[in-house]
Amino acid sequence: MTLTAPDPFIPFWHKSVFDDADTTTEFELQGLSSAEYLEVISSEPAQSVLLAIKYGLKSWKNYQDANGSPVKFSRRHLENVNNLPPQVADELAGKIIEASMVDEEEIKNS
């Protein structure tokens, strides 16, 4: 059996399960490298969310504040985290971590 390394560096778009607006907000996410993954999972829970978003949130589109104004994506990850509701930050961190791992299907097909 040959194990194929995951390619966490392929970005993908994700729609939050908390998005119920007419205009869909999408988040561009990317999986973590092995070193980033180990740093994330060895951290305290709140810190792991911050690190996952730091490494894996690449951009967003159609994201608006309460007044309907566009929220600009920042290259400073803490500004981005501060613009996210806590449940969305947690959801995105989970998707980023999930994208970093080889899944059962990939293991079976190798």
C-alpha positions as CSV (number, residue, x, y, z in Angstrom):
1,M,0.0,0.0,0.0
2,T,1.4,3.4,-1.0
3,L,0.4,6.3,1.1
4,T,-0.2,9.5,-0.8
5,A,0.8,12.7,1.0
6,P,-2.1,15.2,1.3
7,D,-1.7,18.4,-0.5
8,P,-2.8,20.9,2.1
9,F,-1.6,23.7,0.0
10,I,-4.5,23.6,-2.5
11,P,-6.8,26.4,-1.4
12,F,-10.6,25.8,-1.4
13,W,-13.7,27.9,-0.8
14,H,-16.0,27.2,2.2
15,K,-19.5,28.6,3.0
16,S,-20.1,28.8,6.7
17,V,-23.0,26.7,8.1
18,F,-23.9,29.9,10.0
19,D,-24.5,31.9,6.9
20,D,-28.1,32.4,6.2
21,A,-27.9,35.7,4.2
22,D,-29.0,36.2,0.6
23,T,-25.5,37.1,-0.4
24,T,-23.3,34.1,0.5
25,T,-20.1,34.8,2.3
26,E,-17.2,32.4,1.3
27,F,-14.0,31.9,3.0
28,E,-10.8,30.8,1.2
29,L,-9.1,28.2,3.3
30,Q,-5.9,26.1,2.9
31,G,-4.7,23.1,4.9
32,L,-1.7,23.2,7.1
33,S,1.8,22.0,6.6
34,S,3.0,19.2,9.0
35,A,4.9,21.7,11.2
36,E,1.9,24.1,11.3
37,Y,-0.5,21.2,12.1
38,L,1.7,20.0,15.0
39,E,1.9,23.6,16.3
40,V,-1.9,23.9,16.2
41,I,-2.7,20.6,17.8
42,S,-0.2,21.0,20.6
43,S,-1.6,24.4,21.6
44,E,-4.4,25.2,24.1
45,P,-7.9,25.1,22.4
46,A,-8.3,28.9,22.0
47,Q,-4.7,29.3,20.8
48,S,-5.2,26.5,18.3
49,V,-8.1,28.3,16.7
50,L,-6.0,31.5,16.4
51,L,-3.1,29.6,14.9
52,A,-5.3,27.6,12.4
53,I,-6.8,30.8,11.2
54,K,-3.4,32.5,11.0
55,Y,-2.1,29.8,8.8
56,G,-5.1,28.6,6.9
57,L,-7.5,31.6,6.3
58,K,-6.4,33.1,3.0
59,S,-9.2,35.5,2.1
60,W,-13.0,36.0,2.0
61,K,-15.6,37.4,-0.3
62,N,-19.0,38.9,0.2
63,Y,-18.3,39.4,4.0
64,Q,-20.2,42.3,5.4
65,D,-20.5,44.1,8.8
66,A,-23.8,44.7,10.6
67,N,-24.4,47.8,8.4
68,G,-24.0,45.9,5.2
69,S,-20.5,47.4,4.5
70,P,-17.8,45.1,3.1
71,V,-15.3,43.9,5.6
72,K,-11.8,44.1,4.1
73,F,-9.6,41.0,4.5
74,S,-6.4,41.9,6.3
75,R,-3.0,40.3,6.1
76,R,-2.9,40.6,9.9
77,H,-4.6,37.5,11.1
78,L,-5.7,38.9,14.5
79,E,-7.7,41.6,12.7
80,N,-9.4,38.9,10.7
81,V,-10.2,36.8,13.8
82,N,-11.7,39.9,15.5
83,N,-14.0,40.3,12.5
84,L,-15.4,36.8,12.8
85,P,-18.1,35.6,15.2
86,P,-16.6,33.1,17.6
87,Q,-18.6,30.2,16.3
88,V,-17.5,30.9,12.7
89,A,-13.8,31.2,13.8
90,D,-14.1,27.8,15.5
91,E,-15.8,26.3,12.4
92,L,-13.2,27.6,10.0
93,A,-10.3,26.4,12.2
94,G,-11.9,22.9,12.2
95,K,-12.2,22.9,8.4
96,I,-8.6,24.0,8.1
97,I,-7.4,21.2,10.4
98,E,-9.6,18.7,8.6
99,A,-8.1,19.7,5.2
100,S,-4.6,19.0,6.6
101,M,-5.1,15.3,7.2
102,V,-5.3,12.2,5.0
103,D,-8.8,10.8,5.2
104,E,-9.9,7.2,5.3
105,E,-10.8,7.1,1.6
106,E,-7.3,8.3,0.6
107,I,-5.7,5.6,2.8
108,K,-8.0,2.9,1.2
109,N,-7.2,4.1,-2.3
110,S,-3.5,4.2,-1.9
